[in-house]
Amino acid sequence: MDVLIIERSGPLGGSVRVGGAKNAALPIMAACLLTDEQSIIERVPRVTDVGTMANILHGLGLEIAWEHDALVATPGPVQGWTAPYELVSMMRASICVLGPLLARHGRARVSMPGGCIIGPRPIDLHLKGLEAMGASIEIDHGDIVARADRLKGATIHLGGPSGSSVLATANVMMAATLADGTTIIEHAACEPEVVDLANCLIRMGAKISGHGTPVIHIEGVSKLGGARHRIITDRIEAGTLMIATAMLAGDVMLEGAMPEYLGAVIDKLIEARVTIEGSAQGIRVHSTGRVKAVDITTLPFPGFPTDLQAQMMAMMAVSDGVSIVTEKIYPERFMHVAELRRMGASITREGPSAIIKGVDQLGGAPVMATDLRASAALVLAGLVADKQTQLGGLEHLDRGYERIEEKLSQLGAKLRRERASLEDECRPMLQCN
């Protein structure tokens, strides 16, 4: 098991290129199941979630190859329709193969998905949307079994208790591309990753309009072809690096970062006394000192993204003043609070909110990542802590960040990946006894 050894670091400086968006790549990879032609997806990040999806697609009959940063998906002679528990349980986004399999083959068997432990994330909206299009669905020993001779266009409302669902919108939209008639998705997710998926599907021959708005129209076609598509850059990686720069009083140019997808984050950083300059080339972040406390509430796009809540909390832990972080998407997404407290953060949980009183200094400590974004928050906290921090659980970090330690090191941060000793590997278990 690897660990990150993180040292207190001085100001960050320089430039770094933001990688491709993992959350855009995964559903676009699943869309390759909709065609019998080769597809090429460019700027795909080499993260473990992408590897998991590639293995799932391989098991469903696609040959997967890499050409530099491009993933090449070529349909093989035998097409499968069953996605097994062993792979699907590792990643929630694997549910995205359900819609394409059902639309293309008329049947699908997909294990209930897994992923990070950040609270309940039901898939009822996925099933509701597919059933509205004529699919019959049952749960059989932990698997979703769906059947439909031919999906039919329908008007589908995808609003849930926490707002629109990105993955449900993606799943239903992909299924609808091969359905008979027109499908209207109301209360659709407006996230950039949904727009990117729609643009890829359009390149494949789909007829889609309204993507990026709460109402998406899809006119079904009889067949889709292959396509070459370059995915958008990762707004969550960019946001993480922006927050790191703010915490470490740096001056950094994030090449390829897209300001139009980070409006809520930029507004909060400016409120916290950070200078932000957006351009066609990317985003420049300049911070000269300790940030000011700000309140945030996570909301669906264009609101503040839930995937940056933990990182923002790490910044608020060393800010001037008291801040309130309210989680409206996943109210239980506070697994990082306990580890930040171990480092000296003053955080009090109040239902779906956390009250953070900025402290003068965090203290380095051995900490354990519990989920993808919590791991990033602990990396940032370690960079401002007074002594060395050792972060375990890097399998979570590696699910969504491509070479994050290299990118931070490139900007002047002091951290390195090492193989843990036996004592370090046992520490989480010893702490529980």
N, C-alpha and C positions, 0 to 999 in steps of 0.2 A: 504494500500500500504506500502510495506517495503522500507526502505532506508538503505544504508551502512554508518556508521559513521567511518571515516577513520582518523587516527592520524599519524603525522610524526613518522616514525619508524627507528630504528637503523639497524645495519647489520643483514641480514638474516643468519641463520645457521641451520645445521641439514640435515635431509633427508625427502623426501616425495615421495609417489608412484603416478606416473602419471596414470590417468584413461583411460578408453577405448575411442576410437576415435568416436565422434558423427558423423562426416562426413563419416565414414566407416559404422557405425551401421545403418544409415537410409536406404541407398540402399540395404544393406544386409537384413534388415527387409522386404523391398518390395519384395525381391527375394523369400520370403516364399510363395508368391502368385503363384509361378511357379509349385508347387507340391501339391499333395493331401496327403502327409505324414508329420508327425511332424518334426519340425526343432528346434534346440536349439542353441541360440547364446549367447556365454559367453562374459564377460567383457563389458556389455552394460552399458553406463553411465545413471544415473537417472537424466536426464535433460528434460526440458519441450518439446523440439523438439521430443525426443524419445516418450514421452507420447502422443504427437499429432499423430505421425506415428502409434503408437499402437492403438489409437482410430480409425484411418482411416482403418487399417487392420481389426479391430473388425467389423466395418461396412461393410467390404467386405467378411465377413464370417469366419474369423480366430478367434479362442479363444486364448487370450493372457494371460499368467501367468508368475510370477516371481519366480525363485528359486535362492535366494541370488543375485549374479550379472548376472545371466543367464536369458534370456528371452526365454520362450517356446511358440512357435506358432503352434497351432494345428488346421488344417482345420475342420470347422464345416460341418453339413449336407447341408446347403444352402450357395451357393457362390454368392456374388454380383459382379457387374461390374461398379457401379457408386460411385465415390468419391465426396462427396458434398462440396459446397463452404464454409460452416461453418468451416470445418476443413482444407481444402486444402489452403484456403486463409491465414492461419496462418504461413505457412512454404513453402518455395520454393522447398525443397527436396521432397515434396509430389508428384511432377510431376513424380517421379520414379515409381509410381504404374502404369503408363500408358503402358509402354512396357510389363510388366508381364501380366497385364489384357488382353491386346490385343493378346499376344501369347497364353495364356491359354484358353481364352473364345471366341476369335474371335471378341470381341467388348469391348469397354471401353468408359466411359463418366467421364471425370475428369475436375473439375473446373480449370480455369487458376490459377496458383499458386501465393502465396504471399510471405511474409518474410520481412527481413530487408530492409529499405529504403537506398540503397547505389548506386542508379543510375539504368539505364535501363539494364535489364537482359532478353533479348528475348529468347523464346523457339523454334525459327525457326529451329535450328539444330536438336532438338528432332523430330519435325514433318517431316523434310526433310529425316531423316534416316528411319523413319517408313514408309513413303510414298515410298521410294526406295525399300522397302521390300514388297510392294504391298498393303499397307493399304490405305483406303480412309479416308480422314480426313476433317471435317468441324467444324467451330466454331458456336455454337448455344447458343445464350443468355449467353455468357461468359463461356460456357463449351466447352472443346475439345471432340468431338465425333469421335471415330475411329472405323473402321470395317475392317475385313479381314477374308475371309473363312480360309485361311492358309497363313501365311507369307512365303515369298520366300527369299532365300539367295541372297545377292547382294554385290557389291563393293560400299562402301559409304565413301565419303570424309566429315569429320566433322570439318574441319578448319573454324574458324570464324574470325571476325575482331580483336578480342583480343586473338587469339590463339585457342587451343583446349578447348572443353567444358567437364568438369568432369561429370556433370549429364547427358549430352547428350550421352557421351560414355557409361555410366552405363546403361542408358535406352535402347539404341540400342543393347548393348551386351546382356542384359537380354532377350530382345525379340528374338534375333537371336538364343539363345540356343534351342528354340523349333521350329525354322523355317525349311523349306525344303531346303536342300543344304547347301552351305558354304557362310558365310558372311565375308567380309574383311572390317574392319574399318580402313581407312587411316586418318592420322593426329589425331589419338586417343590420349586422355589424358593419361599421364604417371604417374599421382599422385599415391602415395601409397594406397589411398583409393580405386582407381580403381583396383589395383593389389589385394587388400584384397577381394574385391567383386568377382573378377575372381577366386581366390583360393577357396572361398566359393562355387561358382557355380560348380567348378570342383569336389568338395566333393559331390555335389548333383548329379553328373553324366554328367555334361556338358563337351564338348570337346573344349577347348580353348587353344590357344597358342599365344605367342607374347605379353601378357599383361605386362605392364611396358615399352613397346616400342611404337613408333608412329604407328605401324601396328599390329592390332590384328586379328587373324583368329578364327572364330567360326564355327564349323561343327554342324549343327542342329541335335538333337536327338528327339525321339518320346516322351520321358517322362523323368522327373527328379524326384529324390527321396528326402527324407529329409536328413538333415545332422546336425552334431554338429560342430560348428565353433567358434573359439576364435578370436575376432577382435583385430586389432593392437592398440597400445596405441596412444593417441592423440598428434600428433606433434604440434598442435596449443596450447594446454594447456601447453605442455612442453616448447615451445618457449616463451609463456607468462611468465612462472616462471623463465626461463633463463634471460629474460630481467629485470624482477623484481629484481633478484639477482644482476645483473650488476648495476642497478640504486642504490641499497641500500648497495653496497660494501660488499656483502655477500660471504659465502662459503657453497654451497648447493649441495647435491647429489640428482638427479632426478631419482629415481628408475624406471626402465622400459622404460625410454626415449630412442628413437632409433636414434643414431647419423647419420645413413645412410639416414634418411629422413629429416635431418635438416642441410645439408651441407652448404647451402647458408646463413642460419642464423648464424651458427657457424663461418663461414668466416668473417661476418660483426662484430660479437662480438669480435673476436680476433683482427680485425682491430681497434676496439674501445678500445683496451687495457684490454680486459677481458681474463682470462685464462680458457680454455675449455679442459676437458679430457673426451673422449668417451671410453666406454668399453661395454662388453657384459651385464653388470649389469645396465647400464644407462649412464647418463651424469653428470659430476661434473663441476660446475660453480664457479669460484673464482674471485672476483673483490676487489681491494684494495682501490679504490678511484674514483674520478670523471672520467667518460668515455670521450673519444675523439669523436668529430663529424665525422660521416661517411655518404656517399651518398648511397641511395638504390633505386633500380628500381624493382617494382613487376613484376613477369613473371610467366608463368606456370611452374610447377615442371620440372626440379630441380632448377628453379630460386627462388628468394625470394618470399615467399607466401604473397598474398594480405591480408590474414587473420591475418598477424602480422604487417601490415603496421602501423596501429593506435598505437599499443603498442610501436613500434620502434620510432614513432614520439614523444611519451611521453618521451622516453629516450633521444632523441636528444634535447628536450626542455631544458634539464639541463646538456648538454654536453659542452665540451670545443671546441668552434669554430662554424662554419656555415655548415649546411648540407642541401642537397636537396633530397627530397623524391618524386619520380615519380611513379605515379599509372598507369600501363599499362593494368590492367585487368578491373577495374571499375573506369574510369577517374573521376567520381563524388563522389568517396568514401572519402569524406573529412568532413563529418558531425561533427566529433570530434574536428575540428580546432577551431570552435567558443567557445566551452567549455574550451578547453585548453588555449585559449586566456583569458578567464575569470579568469583563475588561474595565469595569468601573463606570459604565454608563448609568445615568439616573433615569429610569424609565418605569412608569406606572401604567398598568393595563386597566382600561375602563371599557369593558365590552368590546365593540368594534373599533375602539380608539386607543391610542397610546399617548401618554403625556410625557414629554421628554424635557428635562431640565439640563441645559448644556453644562458640562463640567470643564474644568480647566485642562484636564489631561486624562486620557485613557491609559490603562496599563496593559502591557503585553501579557498574554496568557496562552496556554494551550486551549484551543477551541475546536469545535467540531461542526462542520457544515451539515445542515439538516435538509436543505433543498437548494435548488439552483440559484435563486436570487439571494437567499440568505448567505450563501457562500461568498458571493461578490461583496455583500455588505461587510462581512468579516475581513475580507482582504483589505477593503478601504479603511476599516477601523484599525487594522494592524499597521497600516502605513503612517498613522498619526499617534500610535501608542508609544510610551516612553521606553519600553523594553521589547525584546524579541517576542513575536507571536508565532505560534506553530499551528497551522490550520490543517486539520484532517478532513476526511470525507470528500476528497477532491473528485470523486466520481460524479458528484452533483455539479461541481463547477465545470467539469469537462463535458457535461451534457449540452451546454449552451454557449460557452465562451471558447473561441479558437485562439490558443496561445496567449491568453490574457496576461500571463506573467511576463511573456516576452514583450508584449506591447507596452506594458507599464514600465518595464526595465528600459526599453528604448527611450522613454521619456524621463528617465532618471530615478525611478523608484527602486528600492532595494528589496528584492525578494527573489527567491530561488526555489526550485522544486528538488526535493531529495527523497530518497527511499527511507521510510520510517523504520526505526529500530523495533524490536519485538516489544519492548516496554511501551513505546509510543502507540503501537497497534493495539495493545491491551488496555490503554488508558480509558477509552470510552466505556469498556465493560467494567473496569475497576471503579469508575465513577458511579456506576449504577448500583453497585453492591453495597 
